[in-house]
Amino acid sequence: MNPPLLWYFADPMCSWCWGFSPVIETLRDEYRERMKIALVLGGLRPGETAPMTAANREEILHHWHQVHERTGQPFRFEDALPEGFVYDTEPASRAVAAIGGIEPALIFPLFRAIQSAFYAEGRDVTQADVLAELAAGLGVEAARFLSAFDSDEARARTQAHFRQARQAGVRGFPTLIVQRDAKLHPVSSGCQPLETVRAAIETCLAT
């Protein structure tokens, strides 16, 4: 029997995933000796081309306030989601896929850096130059990152992530699924408290 694997399905521009960030970081620390934890980029709004409407903006900001109130995660609400903003999550996801091809250990750090830049700092993480700056902050030369980011390989890897989420039946983020050999065992869906998720993981590992 192979060691269990915890799949974390999330999107760097998903507000509830930002709310869940402290939980997944604690789980990664607590379970690193017992199982591998892997990120799957689920694809929240990949390929969106239409600028956000005023109604869309109000709805999304409402969710952001809910996440902030429930989790305490920081948000910059002032000037958030400016007029004309296109909420395309593919570039941010592709950035994480690209850095995985350069240095796999930076997958979670870049994912977290993109989340923080978007939600806490109000930066436009749909833009390649912003993503390159975040990668540079983790020690990856901007030119090297951009070359990987613009590659067909990174685009294909990103689409493979999206397909994996669909094939696993994931409908929302964040979602955690434990894989034991070929079997998938859903652990949690949505932004759940640490104690709830930990108990579900322990139950799964004990069976």
GUDREN-286430 format. One line per 5 residues: number of its first residue (from 0); for each residue x, y, z of N, C-alpha, C. Coordinates in steps of 0.02 Angstrom, whole numbers, plus 50000, padded with zeros to 5 digits. Layout:
N
NUM = X:Y:Z:X:Y:Z:X:Y:Z ~ ...
END
This chain:
207
0 = 50043:49940:50000:50000:50000:50000:50044:50063:50000 ~ 50028:50109:49956:50065:50171:49953:50045:50217:50010 ~ 50089:50264:50030:50071:50312:50081:50012:50354:50058 ~ 49969:50377:50104:49912:50419:50084:49935:50486:50056 ~ 49894:50514:50014:49908:50579:49982:49848:50624:49993
5 = 49861:50684:50018:49808:50733:50029:49809:50783:49972 ~ 49756:50782:49932:49749:50830:49877:49712:50892:49902 ~ 49742:50950:49890:49711:51014:49907:49690:51049:49843 ~ 49625:51051:49831:49598:51084:49771:49580:51156:49789 ~ 49612:51203:49754:49604:51273:49771:49620:51317:49712
10 = 49607:51381:49719:49623:51430:49667:49654:51490:49702 ~ 49708:51519:49674:49740:51575:49707:49697:51638:49711 ~ 49643:51641:49671:49598:51699:49672:49529:51681:49699 ~ 49528:51630:49742:49467:51609:49777:49470:51636:49848 ~ 49422:51678:49866:49425:51711:49932:49419:51662:49990
15 = 49379:51610:49983:49373:51561:50037:49437:51521:50045 ~ 49474:51512:49990:49540:51479:49995:49589:51524:50033 ~ 49584:51589:50023:49624:51636:50062:49605:51631:50136 ~ 49541:51626:50150:49519:51617:50219:49545:51553:50249 ~ 49552:51501:50208:49573:51435:50230:49649:51429:50234
20 = 49685:51479:50211:49758:51476:50207:49792:51457:50272 ~ 49773:51486:50329:49806:51465:50392:49794:51392:50409 ~ 49736:51366:50390:49720:51296:50404:49764:51250:50363 ~ 49768:51262:50298:49808:51218:50256:49882:51221:50274 ~ 49906:51280:50295:49976:51285:50315:49989:51245:50379
25 = 49942:51246:50425:49948:51207:50486:49947:51132:50470 ~ 49902:51112:50426:49898:51042:50406:49962:51019:50371 ~ 49990:51061:50329:50052:51043:50295:50108:51031:50346 ~ 50108:51071:50398:50159:51064:50450:50147:51001:50492 ~ 50085:50990:50511:50068:50935:50556:50075:50866:50522
30 = 50059:50863:50457:50055:50798:50424:50113:50784:50376 ~ 50163:50827:50376:50217:50819:50327:50254:50752:50334 ~ 50254:50723:50394:50288:50659:50403:50243:50600:50389 ~ 50178:50612:50384:50131:50556:50377:50104:50548:50306 ~ 50101:50602:50269:50077:50597:50200:50098:50659:50160
35 = 50100:50650:50095:50116:50705:50051:50052:50747:50042 ~ 50061:50813:50040:50005:50858:50027:50019:50894:49961 ~ 49975:50887:49913:49986:50914:49846:49930:50963:49827 ~ 49949:51016:49795:49901:51067:49773:49876:51052:49703 ~ 49810:51056:49694:49780:51052:49628:49746:51118:49614
40 = 49766:51151:49560:49736:51215:49541:49669:51202:49509 ~ 49616:51219:49544:49549:51198:49523:49519:51236:49464 ~ 49538:51299:49457:49510:51338:49402:49444:51370:49420 ~ 49446:51426:49455:49386:51460:49478:49350:51496:49421 ~ 49387:51538:49385:49359:51575:49328:49410:51579:49273
45 = 49436:51522:49249:49488:51525:49198:49461:51548:49131 ~ 49499:51591:49098:49481:51613:49032:49427:51666:49029 ~ 49409:51696:49086:49360:51750:49086:49386:51808:49044 ~ 49344:51837:49003:49365:51893:48960:49325:51956:48970 ~ 49267:51951:49001:49224:52010:49009:49241:52048:49073
50 = 49246:52114:49068:49257:52154:49128:49201:52143:49179 ~ 49219:52148:49241:49170:52137:49295:49117:52192:49295 ~ 49054:52172:49305:49000:52221:49311:48997:52247:49382 ~ 48961:52302:49392:48953:52330:49459:48918:52280:49505 ~ 48870:52243:49478:48834:52193:49518:48880:52136:49538
55 = 48922:52114:49491:48971:52061:49507:49018:52084:49563 ~ 49040:52146:49556:49087:52172:49605:49056:52173:49675 ~ 48994:52196:49680:48960:52199:49745:48953:52129:49775 ~ 48935:52081:49732:48926:52012:49756:48992:51984:49782 ~ 49046:51994:49745:49110:51967:49765:49136:52001:49828
60 = 49128:52067:49832:49150:52102:49893:49110:52079:49954 ~ 49047:52062:49943:49006:52035:49998:49038:51971:50024 ~ 49059:51927:49978:49093:51865:49999:49159:51881:50035 ~ 49195:51930:50010:49258:51948:50042:49247:51970:50115 ~ 49196:52010:50126:49181:52032:50194:49162:51972:50238
65 = 49126:51924:50210:49108:51864:50247:49171:51825:50267 ~ 49217:51817:50220:49278:51781:50234:49319:51816:50288 ~ 49324:51883:50282:49361:51922:50331:49331:51915:50400 ~ 49264:51920:50405:49231:51916:50470:49237:51847:50501 ~ 49236:51795:50459:49237:51727:50485:49308:51703:50501
70 = 49357:51725:50462:49424:51697:50471:49476:51747:50498 ~ 49461:51811:50491:49509:51861:50513:49565:51875:50463 ~ 49562:51842:50406:49614:51854:50355:49609:51926:50329 ~ 49666:51957:50315:49666:52027:50294:49643:52037:50222 ~ 49605:52090:50211:49582:52110:50145:49592:52185:50138
75 = 49608:52205:50077:49608:52276:50061:49545:52290:50021 ~ 49496:52320:50053:49432:52332:50020:49432:52397:49980 ~ 49473:52445:50002:49477:52510:49967:49504:52501:49897 ~ 49467:52524:49847:49486:52520:49777:49493:52449:49751 ~ 49464:52400:49786:49468:52331:49764:49427:52320:49701
80 = 49451:52276:49658:49415:52258:49596:49394:52321:49558 ~ 49442:52360:49533:49426:52423:49499:49387:52413:49435 ~ 49356:52466:49412:49316:52464:49351:49359:52438:49293 ~ 49331:52391:49256:49367:52362:49200:49406:52300:49216 ~ 49408:52281:49281:49446:52222:49301:49416:52159:49272
85 = 49458:52117:49242:49436:52052:49214:49459:51997:49261 ~ 49411:51963:49292:49425:51914:49344:49443:51846:49312 ~ 49500:51846:49278:49524:51785:49245:49575:51752:49291 ~ 49560:51692:49317:49605:51660:49365:49657:51615:49331 ~ 49656:51609:49265:49704:51566:49231:49776:51590:49240
90 = 49792:51654:49231:49862:51675:49238:49892:51660:49306 ~ 49854:51674:49360:49879:51661:49427:49891:51586:49438 ~ 49844:51546:49412:49853:51473:49417:49913:51450:49376 ~ 49921:51479:49317:49977:51459:49274:50043:51479:49305 ~ 50044:51534:49342:50105:51554:49376:50127:51501:49426
95 = 50080:51473:49462:50096:51420:49510:50119:51357:49474 ~ 50085:51340:49420:50105:51282:49380:50175:51292:49351 ~ 50190:51353:49329:50255:51368:49300:50311:51363:49351 ~ 50299:51389:49411:50353:51386:49460:50364:51314:49484 ~ 50311:51273:49479:50319:51203:49496:50367:51168:49450
100 = 50372:51192:49387:50419:51163:49340:50490:51187:49351 ~ 50497:51242:49389:50563:51269:49404:50588:51242:49471 ~ 50546:51249:49522:50564:51227:49589:50501:51206:49626 ~ 50487:51140:49628:50425:51116:49658:50413:51139:49730 ~ 50467:51151:49767:50460:51173:49837:50429:51242:49842
105 = 50426:51279:49787:50399:51347:49788:50325:51350:49768 ~ 50294:51292:49755:50224:51291:49734:50179:51324:49786 ~ 50182:51299:49847:50139:51327:49899:50160:51399:49918 ~ 50225:51414:49924:50244:51484:49938:50220:51534:49886 ~ 50224:51517:49821:50199:51564:49770:50123:51569:49773
110 = 50090:51513:49782:50017:51514:49789:49996:51562:49844 ~ 50030:51557:49901:50014:51600:49958:50032:51673:49944 ~ 50088:51684:49909:50108:51752:49893:50059:51786:49846 ~ 50032:51748:49798:49981:51775:49753:49918:51792:49791 ~ 49897:51748:49835:49838:51761:49875:49846:51826:49915
115 = 49902:51832:49949:49914:51890:49991:49917:51954:49950 ~ 49950:51951:49892:49955:52010:49849:49886:52032:49825 ~ 49844:51984:49807:49779:52001:49780:49731:52026:49834 ~ 49727:51990:49889:49677:52007:49940:49700:52059:49990 ~ 49761:52052:50014:49784:52098:50067:49815:52162:50040
120 = 49841:52159:49977:49876:52217:49949:49839:52249:49891 ~ 49788:52215:49864:49750:52243:49809:49787:52245:49743 ~ 49835:52200:49733:49873:52200:49671:49838:52158:49618 ~ 49851:52175:49555:49818:52140:49499:49860:52079:49480 ~ 49842:52022:49508:49881:51962:49496:49861:51926:49432
125 = 49822:51959:49390:49811:51932:49323:49866:51955:49275 ~ 49910:51999:49298:49962:52028:49256:50029:51991:49265 ~ 50061:51975:49209:50123:51937:49210:50178:51971:49249 ~ 50183:52039:49244:50237:52073:49278:50230:52070:49354 ~ 50168:52071:49378:50155:52065:49450:50174:51995:49473
130 = 50154:51945:49435:50169:51876:49452:50245:51863:49452 ~ 50279:51893:49403:50352:51886:49400:50386:51917:49460 ~ 50359:51974:49483:50387:52007:49542:50379:51963:49604 ~ 50321:51930:49609:50309:51886:49666:50355:51826:49663 ~ 50367:51799:49604:50413:51743:49596:50484:51765:49614
135 = 50502:51825:49593:50569:51851:49609:50578:51858:49684 ~ 50524:51874:49718:50527:51879:49791:50542:51813:49825 ~ 50532:51759:49788:50547:51692:49813:50613:51665:49787 ~ 50650:51709:49751:50716:51690:49729:50721:51665:49657 ~ 50666:51669:49620:50667:51647:49549:50674:51709:49505
140 = 50726:51710:49465:50738:51768:49422:50677:51781:49378 ~ 50658:51844:49372:50596:51862:49337:50597:51838:49265 ~ 50653:51845:49231:50656:51824:49160:50647:51748:49154 ~ 50676:51711:49200:50668:51638:49199:50596:51619:49212 ~ 50565:51653:49260:50495:51639:49275:50451:51654:49215
145 = 50461:51713:49184:50419:51733:49128:50425:51685:49069 ~ 50485:51660:49058:50495:51611:49005:50454:51548:49018 ~ 50455:51525:49080:50416:51466:49098:50341:51482:49096 ~ 50323:51540:49120:50252:51561:49124:50221:51564:49054 ~ 50260:51587:49005:50234:51595:48936:50239:51530:48895
150 = 50264:51477:48924:50276:51416:48886:50213:51375:48875 ~ 50213:51337:48821:50158:51291:48809:50154:51238:48864 ~ 50212:51220:48891:50213:51170:48945:50174:51193:49006 ~ 50184:51256:49025:50148:51282:49084:50073:51286:49070 ~ 50055:51306:49009:49984:51309:48991:49953:51240:48994
155 = 49989:51191:48967:49963:51122:48968:49958:51095:49039 ~ 50008:51110:49080:50006:51086:49149:49948:51117:49187 ~ 49934:51180:49173:49878:51214:49206:49812:51182:49187 ~ 49803:51168:49123:49741:51136:49101:49735:51066:49130 ~ 49791:51032:49140:49789:50965:49170:49765:50970:49243
160 = 49785:51022:49278:49759:51034:49346:49683:51042:49344 ~ 49659:51084:49299:49587:51096:49295:49549:51031:49281 ~ 49576:50991:49236:49544:50926:49220:49543:50880:49280 ~ 49598:50879:49317:49600:50835:49376:49546:50853:49426 ~ 49535:50918:49435:49483:50941:49482:49414:50918:49458
165 = 49402:50926:49393:49337:50905:49366:49327:50830:49372 ~ 49380:50792:49357:49375:50720:49359:49365:50694:49430 ~ 49390:50731:49479:49381:50712:49549:49312:50732:49575 ~ 49274:50766:49533:49207:50786:49553:49205:50847:49598 ~ 49259:50886:49599:49262:50945:49641:49219:51000:49611
170 = 49175:51028:49652:49128:51079:49628:49141:51148:49659 ~ 49181:51150:49711:49195:51213:49744:49262:51210:49780 ~ 49286:51268:49800:49352:51272:49833:49346:51311:49899 ~ 49388:51293:49948:49437:51239:49949:49405:51171:49961 ~ 49436:51119:49933:49414:51050:49945:49475:51007:49960
175 = 49468:50962:50008:49521:50916:50026:49497:50844:50014 ~ 49539:50805:49981:49524:50735:49967:49586:50694:49982 ~ 49577:50641:50022:49632:50595:50036:49630:50539:49985 ~ 49687:50524:49955:49692:50468:49909:49731:50412:49943 ~ 49701:50353:49945:49735:50294:49971:49735:50242:49915
180 = 49794:50230:49887:49800:50191:49826:49757:50224:49772 ~ 49710:50188:49743:49670:50217:49688:49606:50250:49713 ~ 49591:50245:49778:49527:50270:49803:49533:50341:49830 ~ 49483:50381:49814:49479:50450:49838:49428:50454:49894 ~ 49448:50486:49949:49405:50493:50008:49396:50567:50023
185 = 49338:50597:50008:49327:50667:50023:49334:50681:50098 ~ 49370:50733:50115:49382:50751:50184:49343:50813:50204 ~ 49347:50865:50163:49310:50927:50179:49299:50968:50117 ~ 49245:51007:50118:49229:51052:50063:49210:51119:50094 ~ 49238:51172:50068:49225:51238:50096:49276:51255:50150
190 = 49270:51316:50176:49317:51341:50225:49297:51317:50294 ~ 49323:51258:50312:49306:51227:50376:49359:51244:50429 ~ 49340:51242:50494:49389:51254:50547:49441:51198:50549 ~ 49500:51215:50575:49555:51168:50579:49534:51104:50616 ~ 49500:51111:50672:49483:51052:50712:49437:51005:50673
195 = 49391:51033:50635:49345:50992:50596:49382:50954:50542 ~ 49427:50988:50507:49465:50956:50453:49513:50904:50481 ~ 49546:50921:50535:49593:50873:50565:49557:50809:50587 ~ 49499:50816:50617:49461:50758:50639:49441:50714:50579 ~ 49421:50747:50524:49401:50709:50465:49460:50672:50434
200 = 49519:50704:50434:49578:50671:50408:49597:50611:50451 ~ 49595:50620:50517:49612:50565:50562:49564:50506:50553 ~ 49501:50521:50544:49452:50467:50533:49468:50430:50469 ~ 49485:50467:50417:49502:50436:50353:49565:50393:50358 ~ 49615:50418:50394:49678:50381:50399:49671:50319:50443
205 = 49621:50321:50487:49613:50265:50534:49574:50206:50504 ~ 49539:50219:50448:49498:50166:50418:49537:50124:50369
END
